[in-house]
Amino acid sequence: MPIAQACDELGLNAKTVNDWALKRRRELSGEPDPRAEDRELREAKKRICELKMENAFLKKPLPSSPKRSTLAKCGLVLPEKGSFALTMMAGVLGVRRSGYWSWASIGCPEDDWSEVHDAVRRVWLDPTGASRPAS
């Protein structure tokens, strides 16, 4: 039965059914999909572009000390946000995107918490309890 006649009887689009028939014939004959190579090429070009961006970002100075916290890493993302994708930078730095947005929403605090830490230590470790807040 011709494709056009079958489409009329079933109420289908002839172009769609013809595409299905061509695809099935290729499958049965073992021919490769002619568009598969184009698709692979597009995916490879996209991946190359992503890797170039990662390399460009990695050329920026990164925190080398393991004591550098997530806050310091988030501080590296902020100035580069216009140049690189946030998802890529977060992945390279090992920071979650949600962590970055939390950090950004509280006003981008400094990494040095030593003064706060010392103040808390003085208050809670005071042997006289004089500076300890009432419970």
N, C-alpha and C positions, 0 to 999 in steps of 0.2 A: 504494500500500500504506500503510495507517495506521502511524504511528510506533510505537504500542504493539505491533502485530503484528511489525514488523521487529525491535524490541528483544527480544521473546520469542525469535525465531528466532536472533538473533545473541548473546543473553546480555548485552545492554547495559542500562544504566540509562535508563529512559524520559525522566527529567528532563534528563539530560545530552544525549541525542540531540535532544530538543525544543529545548534551548538552542542546539545547533549549527545546527538547521534555521532557527530564528529569526534567528540571526546571518547565515546564508547568504542568507536572503530579504532582509534589510536591505542586505547588500552588493550583491546583484543589482538592488535597486530604487534604490540610491543614497542611502538614508536614513542620517543620521548615527547613531552609537551613542548612545543616551540617557544612558549612564553616562560618556561621554567628557567631557562638560561638568563633571560632578561631579569626575572625576579631575583635570581641569585646575584646577579651583577649589581642590582639596585641595593640589595641588602648588604653586600660587601662594601659598596661605596659609603653607605650610611655608617657602617661599623668603622671604616677608616676615618671618617669625619669625627666620630665620637672619640676614637683613640687619639687623633690629633689634638682635640680639645683637652683631653686628659693630660697629654704630654705638655701642652702649653701651660696648663694650670700647675702641673707638678714642677715646672721650672721656677715657680714663685717660691719664696722662702717659706718653709713649713716648720712648725714647731718640732724640734729634734729631741727635746728632753721628754722622757716618759712622764715627768711630773707636770707637764703642760696639760691642762684640763680641757674638758669639752668647751669651756668658756673661751679659752684661747683659740681653739680651732674655729669656733663660731666667729670669732673676731677676724679670722682670715677670710671667711666667706663674704662678709659684708662689703668690703671694698671691691670685690670681684664679681658681685652679683649681676652687674650689668654686662659683663663680658662672658661669663660662663653659666651653664645651666646649674641651678641649685642642686638638682638630683645628682649630677655628676660630681660636683664638689663635695657634697655630703658623703658620697660613696668613697671617694678618694681619701677623705680625711677620717672616715670611720665614725661619722656623726649622723644621727638620724635627722631627717628633715624636720620632724616635729620638735626635736630638741632645739634646732636652730630657730624655729618660729617662736618657741617658748622664750628662748634667750632674747630674741629681737623684741618680743612683746613687753618685756620688763625693762626696756630701756638700755639694752646692751651694757650690762654692768662690767666693771673692771674684773680682771682675773685675780687680783690680789685681795684675798679675804683675810690676810694675816691680822689686820687691826681688829676686825670683828671677832676672829677666833681668840685673840688675846683678851679682849674685853669679856667675852663669855667665860673664858677660863678664870679670869680674876674674880668674876662675880660668883661662880659656882664653886670654886675651890678655896674661897676665903675661909680660913679655919674659924674665924670669929662669927661668921654668918651675918656680920653687920651690913655688908653690901648686898646680901641675898634678898631678892624681892619676896614679899609676903605671898604665901600660897593661898 
